[in-house]
Each structure stands twice: as structure tokens, then as C-alpha cells.
Amino acid sequence: MVSKILVRASESDRLQELATQSRVTGRISRRFIAGEALEEATEVARELIATGRTVSLDLVGEKVRDAADADAAAADYLAVIQAMSTGQLTSGISIKPSQLGASDDVDAAHHRLTLLAARAGEAGLHLTLDMEDATTVDHTIELVEALHGDGHTHVGCAVQTALFRTADDIDRLNELGASLRLCKGAYAEAADISHQRREDIDEAYHRCARRLLEAGTYPRFATHDHRLIGAIRRDARELGRATDSYEFQMLYGIRPDVQDRLIEIGEHLCVYVPYGVAWYPYFVRRLAERPANLVFFARALLP
């Protein structure tokens, strides 16, 4: 119940306005956000890479108001790609299609993504399209297919195990050869299209993870759950997958102890590094995903 309330809160413009004006909330959010400026994010990325991790930078933000906003977001991501290339920051970038106007004009978003994919490819970076709410799944997958058709095979997307359809989507994208990020999902979806119980989502995650280990192209397992991590590692050994044929992904600021342990035992770990001024929806969803995050936030508010 608390998680659902927080997900709804992440969608409130009024709460976002109040939170972004609060110095306390802004300070606390820095546990999960690498800063508001690109320079801050690249500095965090360098520090993480020095510890044996790779990084995927994400300019936080979601739906845009018009084509001018979408063009501005594309220009911002071009700057991210240039900064990562110049700084030799390894792994890739993550983009929400709605930032590039996909919710209003998929063709225009495809055009913007084509330029970004070309620049990312030149820089040796993987480009992941984040998966948003259930209404965006079809056009996100279609964008990946279109970009692969254009020769941009370094483009993949996230898939969410909370949705009933995800196993079929994985099969479809495995045939394409797209590298996928497997996550649980951070949106409040209807019961007729998604699992509602955390246990069911976790079971679906394990089934989908095995599907990716069996036939996926460099699966990217985005989870902080040590039980799922253990199950994936066991399945990988059983199926003969080398540790350099997949990776785990974790969010900046979450479970650093588990991150360190994965590095110690020789697993590949990529840290998702968000930055930018529009941090509120991302921050609140992180609170919703894990009760420990909410406890941290509550303690930080105490005098």
C-alpha cells in the first residue's frame, strides 16, 4: 500500500514543486542522484569506474511538453555522449523515449534517437531505452526494432517483470539480438495486465532472467535483491554462461555493500547514474521500491 501511494506521489506536479523547493529534500536526494549538472555526474562516474564498475548515465526527466523540449533533451544527450567519449567513461547511456517526444510523435522520436544512436555507436557506448508505464511498451519495442533495422545493434531497452506480457516481449527481442535490461518495474499498473504481489513479480523476474541466460544477448540484470542475484549466478553456471556474457546493474546509492561484494567475486557490475534537475519522480520511485530507502529518508528528516 505504501509503495502504491509513493508511486502516485511521484506523478504529482504539486508535490514535485514542493519537494524541489525544499533544501532538506534536495540534500537527501543526493544519495540517489549524482547531481544536477553533467559535470557532477561525470565526476561520480569516474569515481565509480575507478572501483571496477562501469556506468550508465541517465538524464532524469520524463514526458516533454512539445517538440522544442524534445529537441532540447536530445541536445542534452548529445552532450552526455560527448562527455562520456572524451572522458572514456565506459558502458553507456539510458534514455526515456518520452523525453524525446515518443508519447506524441514516435516518428520524430525515432529521428532524434537515430542521431543519438549513431553518436553513441561512434563512442562505443550502449544505448538503453528505459521502459516507462505500460502504455509505452509497444512503441518502445518498435523503436528498438527500427533502430536495429537501421544498423544500430548497440541499442536495447528495459523490460519489466511486473507486466504479464514481458516473457513474450523477451522472446521477441531475443530474436532481434537486442541486449536487454531486466527490471521489476516502478509504475502502478492495473491488475489485469500486471502482477500485484511482490512475490509474483520476483518469481516472474527469475523466470525471465533464465530466459535471457538461455537465449539473450548480453543480459543486464537490474536488481538489488541478493536472493535473485544468487539464483541468477547459479543459473548462469548451470547454463555455462561466462561472467563476461552478462552483467548485474544497480542504482547509484543503493546497496553499496552488495555492489562491493559483486566486484569482489568477479561479477560485472554497471551502476545506473541519474542526474539532472528533474529528479523528483525518480527519487520518489526509489523510495517506493524498497522500504529501507523510506526509512533512510525518514531518519534524515529528524533533527
Secondary structure, 3 states (H helix, E strand, C coil): CHHHHHHHHHCCHHHHHHHHCCHHHHHHHCCCCCCCCHHHHHHHHHHHHCCCCEEEEEECCCCCCCHHHHHHHHHHHHHHHHHHHHHCCCEEEEECHHHHCCCCCHHHHHHHHHHHHHHHHHCCCEEEECCCCHHHHHHHHHHHHHHHHCCCCCEEEEEECCECCHHHHHHHHHHHCCCEEEECCCCCCCCCCECCCHHHHHHHHHHHHHHHHHHCCCCEEECCCHHHHHHHHHHHHHHCCCHHHCEEEEECCCCHHHHHHHHHCCCCEEEEEEECCCCHHHHHHHHHHCHHHHHHHHHHHCC
